[in-house]
Amino acid sequence: MVKALSFFKRRSGMSVEEFQTYWRASHPEVVVRLPGLRRYVQSHALPGAYRKGEPVYDGIAEVWFDDTQAMRALAGTPAYAAVQADEAKFIERSSMGLLVTEDHVITDGPAPVGGVKNVEFLTRRPGMAIDEFQRYWREVHGPLAARITVIRRYVQSHTRRAAYEGGRAPRWDGAALTWFDDTQAMRASAASPEYARVRADEANFIAPAPPFIITREHVIVA
């Protein structure tokens, strides 16, 4: 399967509570009607994240399809038009971005019920080829991160190679998704020697200071 991962900010003038309520309670009604949809997950930024200012995004949506052909078939359909029209009610459309990704599961544990999910947006190191970046991330960096024992699940979402054809440059080269029991477990991981090794290794393949959001996941279609 392939995944469409979209990231966005809430509509201007809308409170975080209003945004999250509408997204979770109303928007799924149109999304679940998309032909070929296999799975649908919303990840909402934790309310506490706003105490220090606005996070880079208010959330991400992940939708899975059998293949890219199924995704392309949505163009021009009434169902897809309905999703876009509804997005304008709660999303700042100019903030929206989309990655079509392939997932690589590094730590294949279950997402903890009521846990937290960290979403980190990666840009490869300047001058590094995309194939080299993806290989290093998956085969070298992934096993390092898998040694952080408090991580319950770890998935790398690699932007598909086709996104770079014709000299195009996607907004992000991928997203790293990690699940924890709670924010306390996240803080504990940051104090571990395994985490220090992971952070030290990042300079080998990604640009400095990748942005991230800490979220709570809501599975709409399992």
N, C-alpha and C positions, 0 to 999 in steps of 0.2 A: 504493500500500500504506500501511497504518498500522502503527505500532510501539507495543508495550507495553514501557515501560522501568521496571523495578523496581529498587529500591535497598534495602539491608538490612545488618544486622550479623549476625555469626556467633552461634550459640547460646551462651548463658552457660556458661562452663567449658570451652569448646572452644578448642584452640590454633589459631592462624592456619594452620599447616601442615595440621592435620587438616581444618579447614574447607575450605581450597582443594582438598585432595586429594579429599574426598568430593564437593564441588560439581562438579569437573571429570571425575572418573572414574566416579561412580555416578549422580548426579542426571540427567544427560542421557538415561539410559535411559527415564525416564518422560516427560520433556519432549518428546522426538522423536515420541511417540505421539499428541500433541495433533492433532486433526483440523484441517486448514487451515493448519498451521504452514508458513511459507515460508522463514524464516531464523532462526537462533538464535546469539547471541553472548554469551559471558561475558567480563566485564572484572574481573580480580582486582587489588585494591590491591597495589602492590609491597611485598615484605617490608621493604624499607628505610624505608617510610613509618611503620613502627611504632616507629622509634628515638626519635622525638620525641613519642610518645604515640599514642593511638588516633585513626585517621582518622574522619571523619564517617560513612563507610560502609566496609564491607569489600569491597564490590563492587557492580556493577550487572549485570543481565541484560537483554538486548534480544531481543525476539521479534517477528517481522513476520507480518502476515496481510494478505489481500487487502483487507479492509475491516472496519469495526466490526461489521458483521453477523456475519462469521465469528468475531470475538472473542466476541460475545454468545452465539453458539451453543454455546460451550464450557460455559456454566453448567449445572450439574447432570449433566454427563457423567462416566462412570467415569474417563475419561482425566484430566480436570481434577481430580477428587477425588484421584487417585493422585499428581498433582503436589503438591497441597497437603499431603497426608499425608507425602510425602517431604521437603518443605521443613522440616517440624517437626524433622527429624533433625539439621539443621545450621544452620538460620536462627532467629534470635530473632524470632519472628513479630510481636511487638509493635513491632519496629523497621521493619517492611516498609512501603514506600510504592510507589505505582504512578502513572506518568504515561502516558496514551495520547497519542502525539505524531505529528506530521507532520514529516518530515525535509526540510531545505533544505540542499543541498550547496553550500557556498561555494567551497571549494577541492577540486576533484574529482581528487585524486591517489590512488594506491594506498596502502593502509596498509602501512608498511614491515614486512617480516618481522623479528620479534624486537624491534620498536620499542616505544615507550611511548605511552599514550593518556591524555590529561588530560581529566577529566570535571568540569565546573564547573556547579553548580546555581544557577540564576538566579531572583531575585525582582524583579519590575518596581518601578520607582521609585514611592513612595507617591503616590497621586493620578493616576497615569498609566493611561489606559484600555488594556485588553488589546490592542485592535486597533492602537492607536498604538504600544504596546510592540513588538508583533510586526513591524510595518512598519519601525520604526526599527532594530531588531536586524538584520533581514534586509537592508534597503536602504542603511542608513547605516553601522552598525557592522561588518557583515559584510565589506564591501569594505576597510575599514581593516585588519581582522585578516588579510585575504587577502594584504596586502603584507608580512607577516612571512615571509620567504623560507624559513626552516627548517621551517615548518609543512608537513608532507607532505599532510595531508588535514584538512579542517575542515567539520564538519556541525553545523548548528543543529537541535535537536529541540524544536519548538514544541509546548507543551501544546495539545491540540485545543480549539477554541472551545467545544465542547459541555460541557467540564469545568466551565465557569463558569455554566452555566444554573441557574436557581433560586437564585441567590445563593451557590452553592458556591464554595469557595476551595481549589484544589489546593495540595499542599505546595510545589510549585515551578512557576514559569511556563515553565520549559524547562531544557534542559541543553545546554551547549556542549561539543562533542567535538572535540578536536584531537589529531592524531597527529604524533609526532616520531621521528627515528631512535633517539634515546636521551635519557637525562636530561641529558647534557652539552649536547645540542642545545637542550633546553628552557632550560637556564641561559643559553646564548648568546642565545636569543631575548629573554630578559628584560633583556638589556643593550643592546638595539637601540633606536634612536629610533622605529622603527615600533611597537614594543611600548609605549613611553611614550605615544604618541598613542592607542593602543587603551585603555590604562588611564585616561587622562585623559577619554576619551569615555564610559566606563562610567557616570559620574555623571549623564549625560544620560538614562539609561533604566533603570538597575538600582539596587537597594539596595546599600549598601557591603559590602565584604568577603564576596563570595560564597564559600561553602565549595566545596572541590574534593577530588578524589582522583586520584592518579597511578596508572595501572593498566597491566597487560599484558593484551592482548586474546587470547581464544581463540575461534576460529570453530568452532562445533559443527556447524551446518547452514549451508552456504553458499548 
